[in-house]
């Protein structure tokens, strides 16, 4: 019984983690294009924009992970993610 629970947890955790990483990459790529375009046109890349884009991507990935875990666990509260709406 313990082994089944462990395998269930590992399978769902890895799926949620993969979804979170994909979300991080997706947001990072979209933000990176805008930041680099603005940086090339102005002649310098603003560090504040890079930090802000990175923070946004990290928060969005955490939100996606919590949401995915909530859906897999059938937990309505967690399925709403960080923002709860």
N, C-alpha and C positions, 0 to 999 in steps of 0.2 A: 504493500500500500504506500509506504514512504517513497519507494522508487517511482511509482506512477505520479505522485504529487510533484516530486522533483522534476520529472520529465515534462509534466504539464507546465510548471512554472518556467522552466528553461525555454520551452518552445514559445510560450506567449511573450516572455520578456524579450527574447531575441527578435521576434516579429515587431514588437513595439519599438525596440531600439533601432531596428533598421528603418522603420517609418520615420522616426525622429531624425536620424542621420540624413535621410533623403530630404526631409523638410529643411534641415540646416543648409544642405548644399543648394537646394532650390532658392532659398531666400538669399543666401550668400552670393550666389551667382547673379541674381537679379540686382541686388544692392551693389555688388562689385562693378557691374557694367556701368551703372549710373555714377558711382564714385570715380571710377577711372576715366570716364568720359569727361566729367566735370574737371577732374585734375589735369588731364591732358590739355583741355581747352584753356584753362586758366594758367597753366604752367607749373603748378605745384599741387600736390595731393594734401588735403587737409586731414590731419590726424584725427580730429574730432569726428569727421565723417566716417572714417574707417572704424573707429571705436563704436560709434553709434550704429553703424551697419552690422558690425559683429555682435553687439549686444542684442539687437533686434533678432538676428538669426538664432542666437542662443536661446532667447526667451521663447521664440516661436517653436524651436525644437523641443524644449521642455513641455510646452503646451501640447504639442502633437503626441509626445510620449505619454503624458497623463491621460489625454483623450483616448489613445489607443488602448492603454491598460484598462480604462474604464469600460470601453466597449467589450473587450475580451472577458472581463470579469462580470459583465452585465451590472455595473455599478453606475446608476444614473447620475450621481453627483460627480464622480470622476470623469464620466463621459463628456461632461461639459468643459473639461480642460481647466486652464488657469483662470480664465475670465468668468466662468460659471454662467455664461449666457449663450 
